[in-house]
Amino acid sequence: MVDFFNALITLLGILMSLGHFPQAIKIFKNKSARDVSLMTYSIFTFGSYAWLVYGFIIKELPIIISFIIGSIGSTLVLILKIKYK
């Protein structure tokens, strides 16, 4: 039963973390990030990296996998926001 919940939490974490990528694609295609909040994505990025570090500390693979993807996605949006102000 624990394996089922670990797999479910990992899958849901990945799906939630993928949510940053459509925003990054939209910014890249439009070459504009005017409507994207720098503060919001700064908070998302900081929070993602904090959870990632925590996942490594407690050695929980579902957290690590989810927040690796989330960290990449939020960092990408943040970089594109800065690039395409």
Secondary structure, DSSP 8 states (H G I E B T S, - for coil): -HHHHHHHHHHHHHHHHTTHHHHHHHHHHHT--TTS-HHHHHHHHHHHHHHHHHHHHHT-HHHHHHHHHHHHHHHHHHHHHHHT-
